[in-house]
Amino acid sequence: MKQYIAHISLVVKDYDEAIKFYTEKLGFVLIEDTFIPEQNKRWVLIAPSGAKDCCLLLAKASNPEQEKHIGNQTGGRVFLFLFTDDFWRDYNKMQDLGIKFIRLPKEEPYGTVAVFEDLYGNLWDLLQPNQNNKSFKFLNSSGQLS
């Protein structure tokens, strides 16, 4: 049996501002935006260009408890890891678009990485994995990020 994580929920303040940030600043693709009248919410899926299995479900906070976690879904740790096949291309583009990097680029044993904030303050790694990166090997047995 093949299993994979299909969606990861990301709690947001507003659907439209989140869609705009992720599509215009990070170059993600809007996969679906469907209103669900019986729940008075939208089913909004976005993903990095080229993603095949997993995407983000933008989930608008619906109560004060959920609102408290916007921008800090992991208690201040890096939340999501955006793999790239060209770190410097994406890093420079993101800087030009005003993305705030809180840890500058660094060569690590597993690849080139920098930490940035999304529009709400969630922390992300921008990472170009190298051949020592075990998740890189797991994702693509041919040794190429695809």
N, C-alpha and C positions, 0 to 999 in steps of 0.2 A: 504494500500500500504506500502510495506517495502522499505525504502530508506537507503542508507549508502554511505559514502565517499569511492570511489573505489581506487583512486590514489591521491597522493600528489606529485606535481612536486618539485624536488630538483635540482636547477641549479648547474651544475658541470663544472669544467675546461676540464675534459677528461673522457670519458666513462670508459675506461679500468682501470685507476687508481682508479676511484670511485667504480667500481665493485670489484676490488681487496680489497680495504679497507673494504667495507661493508660485503663481504663474508668471508674474512680471519680474520678480526679483530673483527667484531661484530657477525659473525656467521649467517648472513642473507643468504637467498636462492635466487639464480638467477632464476627468473620465466620466463623471456623472454628477448631475445636480437635479434631484427629483424631490418635489414637495410631497410630503406624506400628510394629507389633510387630517386623518384620524388621530395623528399624534402631534399635529401642528409643528412639524419640524421638517428639515430637509435632509436628504441622504446625499452627502457631498463627498465624492471620492476624487483624490488627486494623487499623482505619482510623478516621480522623476521621469524625464524623457528616456525611453528605453527600458523602463522597469517592466518586468514580466510577471512577477507573482504577487508582490506585496504593494499595497498602496495605503495612503492615509485617509481615514474617515474623519472629516472635519465635523466635530460634534459641538454644537453651540451649548454653552452652559445653560442649564434650565432651572437652577436653584442656587441659593447663596453658597451652599457647600461646594458645588462644582465650580462656581465663580472664584472661590478662594484658591483653586488649584491651577487656574489659567496662568501659564508662564512658568510654572514650577511643578510640573507633574512628577518629577523624580527627586524632589527634595534638594535641588541645586546641582545634581550630577548631570553629565551629558545624557541626553534623552535619546537622540537619534543619530545615526551614522550614515552620512551621505557619501557613498563611494563614487569616485570619478576616475576616468581614464586619463585625465589631464589636469592635475592639481592646479598648476599655475594659470592655466586658461580660466578655470572656474574661479579661483581665488581673486584674480585681477578683475574679472567681470563683476563678481559680487562686491568687491570694494568700490568699483566705479558706480554701482547701483546703491551704495550707501549701507550695505550690510555691515553690522558692527561685529568685528572680530575681537574676542576677549583673550584669546591666546594666539600669539603669532605663529606662523608656519615653523615647523620643526621636523627634522628627519628623525624618525623613530625606527627601532628595529623592524617594525611591521609596516612602515610606509611613511609618506609625507602627510602631515596632519596639522590642522588649525581648528580652533573652536570658535564658532560664531553663535549669535543669538538670533532667534526668529523675531517676528514682530511683537511677541508677547514676553520674550525673555527666556524661552526654552533654549537650552544649550544643545548644539549640534556639533559633531565632528565632520569636517570636510576632510576626506581621506582618500589618498591614492595609495592603495595597498601595493606592497611589493611581494616578491616570491616567498618571503618568510611569513606572510600573513596567512594564518590557518583558515580564516573565513574566506579569503580570496581563493584558496585551493578548494574549499568546500563548494563555493559558488560556481566555479568553472574549472573542470578537471583539465581543460586544455591550457590552463595558465594565462588566459586572457580575460579581462573584464569585459563582459558583453552586455 
